[in-house]
Amino acid sequence: MSRVESQPRRGPRRSLDVEQVVDAAVAIVDEGGPDALSVRAVAGRLGMNPNALYTYIASRAALERVIVERVLGESDLALLTGPAEHWRQRIVSYAHSLRETLLTHPAVARLLMTAPMDGPNALRVGEELMGALIDAGLSPRDAGRATYSIIVQVLGAVALEVAETDGRPPLPPEGARIAGRRDALAAIDHTDWPHTAAAIDMMAQWISTDQFHWSLARLLDGCVYSLAPPEPEPEPEPRTPGAHAGADQARRRG
């Protein structure tokens, strides 16, 4: 009886590459928001059976992960590297780059609130931010805390900015969105809300690049504040014995 050699079972032949799958997934989120994303939707866009897509992507969570990686990869990660003395410029430049990238994919900004952020690009962002903060003089522990704060600042600012739009690219120009906010705030009653009314022009610009830069700068100021030597306590003014005695006599007469 002849022996039949077993052959390894081959999976389905791939007709696409993973980048095409990611292209389709990003386009679906850009057009319909995170709720529109599914394995079935991506397969439909590519004209393939959903079961065949599992050859490339195992789940919706995996789709979210590759979208995050793609968009983070579109930001200029090289800005985070440089001389130690330029640590602040590195962080600020990259934060602006990431904000601009997310605003070109506004729906992805929402996805970042729930999607896994553990791919190579996500890890590199954290690693390089911590490196820059350590160059600033922070301990590794404090650099880790500050890195989280910076990420929250960027993602939170973009999320609030996008929340006032339909979330579809391209967003209206920044100036037009600021003008719309100013018009809406103008209806506030000055009598009931005097402080708010006095700050309307500034509040209209909360979604501006200038506000983003100001907030980031103040955050970095706070992160490195503890590194500055404490200011000396003011010396108490000397009191002469005569003045002290005169004050006691005045109190007794009172």
C-alpha positions in Angstrom: 0.0 0.0 0.0 1.6 3.3 -1.1 1.9 6.1 1.3 0.3 9.4 0.4 2.4 12.4 1.4 0.2 15.0 3.2 0.4 18.5 1.6 0.1 21.7 3.7 -3.2 23.3 3.4 -3.0 26.6 1.5 -5.1 29.6 2.4 -6.9 31.7 -0.1 -4.8 33.4 -2.6 -4.4 37.1 -1.9 -5.5 39.4 -4.7 -4.9 42.7 -2.7 -2.3 44.0 -0.3 -2.9 45.3 3.2 -2.4 48.9 2.2 -5.4 48.7 -0.2 -7.5 47.4 2.7 -6.3 50.3 4.9 -7.1 52.8 2.1 -10.6 51.5 2.0 -11.1 51.5 5.8 -9.8 55.1 6.1 -12.1 56.2 3.3 -15.1 54.7 4.9 -14.4 56.4 8.3 -13.7 59.7 6.5 -17.0 59.5 4.7 -19.3 58.0 7.3 -17.6 58.3 10.6 -16.5 55.4 13.0 -20.0 53.9 13.1 -19.8 53.1 9.4 -16.7 51.0 9.8 -17.1 47.2 9.6 -15.4 44.3 8.0 -18.5 43.9 5.7 -18.3 47.6 4.7 -14.6 47.4 3.8 -15.2 44.1 1.9 -18.0 45.7 0.0 -15.9 48.7 -1.0 -13.2 46.4 -2.3 -15.7 44.2 -4.1 -14.9 41.1 -2.2 -16.6 38.6 0.1 -16.4 39.5 3.8 -14.9 36.1 4.6 -12.1 36.7 2.2 -11.2 40.0 4.0 -10.3 38.0 7.1 -7.2 36.9 5.2 -5.9 40.4 5.7 -7.7 41.8 8.8 -9.0 39.6 11.6 -11.6 41.9 13.2 -13.0 45.4 13.5 -10.5 46.1 16.3 -7.8 45.2 13.9 -9.3 47.6 11.3 -9.3 50.4 13.9 -5.7 49.6 14.8 -4.4 49.9 11.2 -6.4 53.1 10.7 -4.8 54.7 13.7 -1.4 53.5 12.5 -2.0 54.9 9.0 -3.0 58.4 10.3 -0.2 58.6 12.9 2.1 57.7 10.1 0.9 60.6 8.1 2.0 63.0 10.8 5.7 64.1 10.7 7.2 61.8 13.3 10.7 63.0 12.4 9.9 66.3 14.1 10.2 64.5 17.4 14.0 63.8 16.9 16.7 66.4 17.3 19.2 67.9 19.7 18.4 67.7 23.4 18.4 71.5 23.8 15.6 71.8 21.2 13.3 69.5 23.2 10.5 72.1 23.4 10.5 72.9 19.7 10.4 69.1 18.9 7.3 68.6 21.0 5.5 71.7 19.8 6.3 71.1 16.1 5.1 67.5 16.3 1.9 68.4 18.2 1.0 70.9 15.5 1.8 68.3 12.8 -0.4 65.7 14.5 -3.3 68.2 14.9 -3.2 69.1 11.3 -3.1 65.5 10.2 -6.1 64.6 12.4 -8.1 67.6 11.1 -7.7 66.1 7.6 -9.3 63.0 8.9 -11.7 64.5 11.5 -13.7 61.3 12.0 -10.5 59.4 12.9 -10.1 61.9 15.8 -13.2 60.3 17.3 -12.0 56.8 16.6 -8.8 57.6 18.5 -10.8 57.8 21.7 -11.6 54.1 21.6 -9.3 52.4 19.1 -6.2 50.4 20.2 -3.1 52.6 20.1 -0.4 49.9 20.4 1.1 49.7 16.9 4.7 50.7 15.9 3.8 54.3 15.1 1.8 54.8 18.3 4.6 53.4 20.3 7.1 55.6 18.5 5.1 58.7 19.3 5.1 57.9 23.0 8.8 56.9 23.0 9.9 60.1 21.3 7.8 62.3 23.4 9.2 60.8 26.6 12.7 61.2 25.1 12.2 64.9 24.5 10.8 65.4 28.0 13.7 63.5 29.5 16.0 65.9 27.5 14.1 68.7 29.2 15.3 67.4 32.5 12.3 65.4 33.7 12.7 62.0 35.4 11.4 59.0 33.4 8.4 58.8 35.7 7.5 62.5 35.2 8.2 62.2 31.5 5.7 59.4 31.3 3.0 61.5 33.1 3.8 64.5 30.9 3.6 62.4 27.7 0.1 61.3 28.7 -0.9 64.9 29.3 0.3 66.1 25.9 -1.5 63.3 24.1 -4.7 64.2 26.0 -4.2 67.8 25.1 -3.8 67.1 21.4 -6.6 64.6 21.1 -9.0 66.5 23.3 -8.5 69.8 21.5 -9.0 68.1 18.1 -12.1 66.2 19.3 -13.7 69.4 20.6 -12.9 71.2 17.4 -14.3 68.5 15.2 -17.4 68.2 17.4 -18.7 71.5 16.0 -18.6 70.2 12.4 -20.2 67.4 10.5 -17.0 65.5 10.8 -16.4 65.1 7.1 -13.3 66.3 5.3 -12.5 68.8 4.2 -13.5 71.0 7.2 -14.4 74.6 6.6 -11.5 77.1 6.9 -10.6 77.9 10.4 -11.5 81.6 10.0 -15.0 80.6 8.9 -15.5 78.3 11.9 -14.3 80.9 14.3 -16.8 83.5 12.7 -19.6 81.0 13.2 -18.7 80.5 16.8 -18.6 84.3 17.3 -22.1 84.7 15.8 -23.5 82.0 18.0 -21.9 83.4 21.2 -23.2 86.9 20.3 -26.7 85.9 21.5 -25.5 85.4 25.1 -27.3 87.7 27.6 -24.7 90.2 28.9 -26.7 90.7 32.1 -26.9 87.0 33.1 -23.5 86.0 31.9 -21.2 89.1 32.2 -17.9 87.3 32.2 -18.8 85.1 29.3 -20.1 88.1 27.3 -16.8 89.9 28.0 -14.8 87.0 26.6 -16.9 86.2 23.5 -14.1 87.2 21.0 -11.6 85.0 22.8 -14.0 82.1 23.3 -14.8 82.2 19.5 -11.1 81.4 19.0 -11.0 78.4 21.3 -10.8 76.2 18.1 -8.0 78.2 16.6 -4.3 77.3 16.0 -3.3 80.1 18.3 -5.4 78.7 21.1 -3.9 75.2 20.6 -0.4 76.7 20.7 -1.1 78.7 23.8 -2.6 75.7 25.6 0.3 73.4 24.7 2.9 76.1 25.7 1.3 76.5 29.1 1.1 72.7 29.6 4.8 72.4 28.8 5.6 75.4 31.2 3.8 73.5 34.0 5.6 70.2 33.2 9.1 71.8 33.6 8.1 74.3 36.4 9.3 71.9 39.1 12.8 71.9 37.6 13.3 75.7 38.3 14.9 76.6 41.6 12.3 77.8 44.1 12.1 81.5 44.5 13.4 82.7 47.9 10.9 83.6 50.5 10.7 87.3 51.1 12.5 88.4 54.3 10.3 89.9 56.9 10.8 93.6 57.5 12.9 94.3 60.6 11.1 95.9 63.5 12.9 98.2 65.8 12.6 97.8 69.5 11.3 101.4 69.8 8.6 100.9 67.3 7.6 97.6 69.0 7.3 99.2 72.4 5.4 102.1 70.9 2.9 99.7 69.4 2.5 97.9 72.8 1.9 101.2 74.6 -0.7 102.2 72.0 -2.5 98.9 72.5 -2.5 99.4 76.3 -3.9 102.9 76.0 -6.6 101.6 73.7 
